[in-house]
Amino acid sequence: MVGGPPSEVWEPLSEDVRRTLELLLDGDSDVHRGLRAQIPYAQMRDGGCACPCVYLRVDPGAVAAVPVEKALSVVAGASLLDAEGGHQGEAMLFAFRGLLADLQFCDWEDRGPGPRRLWEWLGHRYG
């Protein structure tokens, strides 16, 4: 799932990515509720970067898009914390035209989450 050229193969969400999305979208806004409803319909493919980034897609005929201000919008985010609780970067979830599109991890130290699962790497959430 991580590194190398981007995969062109779409696959079901991994349990790790699914749980990460659920935590990033745990808010009570209409946008968060609408995006959570898209998770069962989402697919993923490797983003091709060293961080564990993934592209997401949702069939627009399967579930409703949510209203967003811009065509490409950051809809949720979180701090990334190392095992000792130090701030290591940011996670950002993007939607394109109201559908889940991209889960990006900006890991300043390029060490990744280590042995932890992606969702265990999330700290303070916002968005």
Sequence and secondary structure as in RCSB ss.txt:
>XXXX:A:sequence
MVGGPPSEVWEPLSEDVRRTLELLLDGDSDVHRGLRAQIPYAQMRDGGCACPCVYLRVDPGAVAAVPVEKALSVV
AGASLLDAEGGHQGEAMLFAFRGLLADLQFCDWEDRGPGPRRLWEWLGHRYG
>XXXX:A:secstr
  SSS     EE  HHHHHHHHHHT S SHHHHHHHHHGGGEEEEE  SSS  EEEEE TTTS     SSSEEEE
EEEEEE TTS EEEEEEEEEETTEEEEEEEEETTS TTTTS GGGGEEEEE 
